[in-house]
Amino acid sequence: MPSAASSLCRRRRPRRRSLRASRLGDPRFTSSGLSIADADAFLPHLAKFVSRPRTGAEVEDLLKARLGEGKRGVWWALRTFAPLHHVPTGGPWSFDAPSSFFAARTKLGPESADESVQWLVLRYLQAFGPASVQDFAQFTMLRRSVVRQALQALAGKVEELEGPDGATLFDVPGAPLPAEDTIAPPRLLPMWDSILLAYSDRSRVVPPDYRSLIIRGNGDVLPTLLVDGYVAGVWRPVEGGIEATAFHRLDEEAWKGLAAEADAFLAFLAFLADRERTVYRRYAHWWTKGCRAPKSAYSQADYREQQGGGIPLVRRVTRLAADMSIS
């Protein structure tokens, strides 16, 4: 079985070229006045410097000493594709400790880039199949021609399926395929949950009207309510419970299911209380500033009163104005 480090290298190999090009061609890097050759020349110095864990601030100081002032975009670019690992600094589920970086010790093996793409395709399909060429290309930032070539090379190791709209989907043989009428229970999805990011056509899970509500302009993806397999609102931990806001009216059974999910999550938070008292608190500004909501949006207010105090975590929905403040 391959080590975690070697698996990381196999995942990064096919993406490294795409990530490198996207970062070194971005104005945040080019505005520094440095060339791609300058960035490549700096990598050995960076690798030597992070032979022990270093914070981002320490790396910025190194950049300033070697390259001069006004080069912030350089570190933004390099930390994406340079051979670095994030080092745990604050214990499990800790959000406030500054990130630390450490040079990756595992070197890329003799495998070809083509073999690495094939390996990555199989790993992706094991997690998210059935999926299309477009889905995998978006998730990995690889060109579709590269993806098609990998799928052709994997003949016999992947199978083709027909999607609801006639599109060709791919999956690993023997993967479970639930029946169309399988019930999808209510769920509280965390921030950046992969099911919301794994597909080019996100309408499979995210109704188009709600996409701009949960995916912010900087790429943050809010914690969401999943009802009947689709995003139906957002949630956040608050003192003594879970606060939920639905984007459309939910029936009593859906709220009860969400309350049960919240109950289980609170038990988990109690386990983490000495490490992180309020998960996602660093993203509280998204709720403070509010967001535009569709006219059918509802908030969780006074549900406890309607239910006679029976469900303390999620409360009755009431209609809000078009400008909804999630609070």
N, C-alpha and C positions, 0 to 999 in steps of 0.2 A: 504494500500500500504506500503511495507516495506521501511524503511528509507534508505538513501544512505549508512549510516554506516553499517546497518545490511546486506545490499546487498553486501558490500565489504567483510564482514566476510564470507558470503556464497560463494563468489567467491574464497576467499583465503583458506577456509577450505580444499577442496579436493586437492589443489595444495601444501599446506604447507608441507606435508610429502615429496613430491617429491623435492621441492625446498630445504628443509632442508638437505636431503640426498645428493643432488648434490653439495651443498655448503660445507657442513662439511666433505665431502670426497674429496674435491678438494685440490690439492697441495698448493694452495694459503692459505688455512686454515691449513692443516696438517703441513706445514713447520713452523708454529708458535710454534710447540711443545706442543700445548694444545690439550686436549682430547674433545670429544663431551660432556662429563660430565662437563668439565670446562666451555664450552660455555653455557650449560644449567644453570649452577650455576650463571653465570654472568647476565642472562636475568633479574632477579628481580632488580638488581642494575641499569641496563640500563633503565628499565621501570620507576624507581623512578627518575632517572636523567633527563629523557625527559618528566617529568610531565609538563614542560613548553618547548616551542620550543628551540631546540639546533641545532647548526650547526654540520656538519660532523667533523670539526676540534675540536670542543669542545668534541664530543664523543671520538675522537682519543686521546685527552688528558686524558679523564677518563680511557680509556683502558690502556694507558701508566702508569697512576698512580696505577691502581689496578693489572695489569698483567705484567708490565715491558715493556722494549723496544722491538722493532722488531716484533710487533704483528699487522701489518697493514692488513693482510689477515683476521683477526678476524672480523673487522668492515665490510669488503667487504662481508663476509658471513652473518653476523647477520642482516644487513640492508635489506637483501632479504626476510627473513622469519620471523623476529621478528615482534611483533604487533605494527607497527609504521605507522604513516601517514606522508606524505610530507606536509609541511606547506607553503602556498604561501608567498613569501618574496619580490617579486619585481613587483607586479601587473600583470595583464593579459599579456600574450605573452612576458614575460621578461625572457631572457636567461642568463644574466650575474650574477644575484644575487646568492650567494651561497645557496645551499639547506638547509632547516631546517627540523627537525624531531620532532614529537610529539607522545606521547604514545596514542595508540588507546584505547578509553574508552569503546567501545561496546564489551562485552564479547560474546563468542560463545554461542548460545542457545542450547537447548536440542536436536536439530535435529541430525540425524545420518550422518556420512560421505557419506553414500550411497545416502541419500536424497539430500545432497548438490551437489553431482556429477550430479544427475538427473536435478536439477535446473540449473546447469551450462550448461549442454547439451542443454536444451531448449533455454537458453539465447544465446548460441553460434549459434544455428541453426536459431534463429530469425534474427541474424545479417548476417550470412555467408552461410546458407543453400542454395541449397543442398550441403551436404558434407559427406565425408566418415569417417569411424572409424579412419583411419590413420590421416585424417586431424585434427580431434578433439584431438586425442592423442598427436600430435606434438604441437598443439597450447597451450595445457594445461600442457604438460609434464607428463600426466598420462599414465599408462600402458593400452595397448589395451584391455586386459582382463577386466579391470575396466570399460572402455568405453562400451564394449559389454554388460556387466551386467547392466549398467545404461539404455542402449537402450532397452534391454529386459523388464526392469521394466517399461519403458515408453510406452509399447504397447498400442495403441489407442491414444496416445498423439503425436506420430511422425509417419510419413509415409515413406515407402521405395520407392525409384525411381531407375531406371536403368540409369547409366551414359553412356556417348558416347562409352566407351570401354567395356561396359557390367558390370562394377563395381557397387556394391550396394551403393547408396547414401541415405541419410536421410534428411528429412525436416519437418517443422511444417506444419500441415494441413492448406490448404488455402493460403499458402504463394505464392506471385506472381512468375510466371515462364514465363519470356519473350520468345517470339517465337525465333527460331534459327536465323531468318533473321532480328531481331531487330537491328537497327543501334546503335552503341555505339559511342557517340560523343567524340571528343577530350577533354582531361582533363589534368590539371596540378595536379599531386598527390603530397602531402607533404611528408616530410621525415617520414619513418616508417609507412606509410599508411597501415592500417590493411589488405586491400585487397591483398597486396603483401606478407603478413606474415601469413594469416589465413589458408593456405592449405599446406598439405604435398607435393602434386604435384603442384609446383608453375608454371609449364609450362602452366597452365590454363590462366595465365596472363603474366608471364615473359618468353620470348623465352630463351631456354637453353643457347644460345650463349651470352646472355646479362646478365645472372644472376650475374656473377662475376664482372660485370661493375657497377651494382647498389647496390649490397650487399657487403660491404667492409669486410676485414678480422676480424675487431673487432665487427662486427654486425651492424654497421651503415647502414641505407638504404637511399640512396640519393633521393632527389625529382625527380620524373620521369614524362616523357611525356607519356600519354596513347592515342594511336591511334588505332581505330577499336578494342578496348578492350584489346590491348596488349601494353606492355612497348615498346616504340620506341626511347627513348632517356632520357636525363636529363635536368634539368633547375635550375636556381638560380636567386634570385633578384640581380640586379645591379643598379648603380645610374641611375635613370630615366627610368627604364624599367625592362624587364625580358630577361635573356640570356638563349637561348635554344640550345642544341646540339642533333641532331638526329643520331641514330646508322645506319640508312639506309635512302635512299632517300624518302622523303614525297612529295605528290602532293600538288598543290596549295590550294585545299580545306582544306586539313589537317592543313596547316600552318595558313590559315585564321581562322579555328576553334580554334587553339591554341592561336592565337593573341587575339581573343575575350575572351578566358579564362584569358589571361594575363591582359587584360584591366580591367576585373572585379576584379582580384586579386590586381592590383595596386590601385584601389579605396579602397579596404579593407586596404592595407598598409598605405594609406594616413590617414585613421581613426586611425591607430596604431602609427603614426609617432612620437608622443610624448612619446611612451613607448618603441618601438623597431624599430629603423630606418632601420636596415638591418637584416631581418629575416634569420636565419641560418648562420650568419657571423662567429660564433664560429667553423663552419665546413668548412670554406673556404679552409683549407689546402687540402681537397680532390681534389679541382679544381687546386690548386697551384701545387701539385705534379703530377697531371695528372693520367691517367689510361690506361691500355691496352684496345684497342678497336678492334673489328673485322675489316677485310679489307674493309667492305662495309660502314664503319662509315663516317658520314658527319658532318660538323660544320655549324652553322648559321652565315655565313659571307655575307654581302652586299645584303641581301634580299631586303632591302629598295630600293637599286638602281634598281633592277630588276622590282620592282613593282611601280617605279616612286614615291616613298615616301609615298605610300598609307598605308603601314602597318609598323608603327615605332617600334613595340615591338619584332617581330621575323623576322629574315632576311634570305636571300637565303642560301641554303646549298651548300657547296663546298667540294669536296673530300679531305680527309686527309690521312696522312701516317698511317701505322699500329699502331705506337705509337702515340696516340692522347692525346694532352693536352687540357683539357676542360677549355677554357679560352676565 
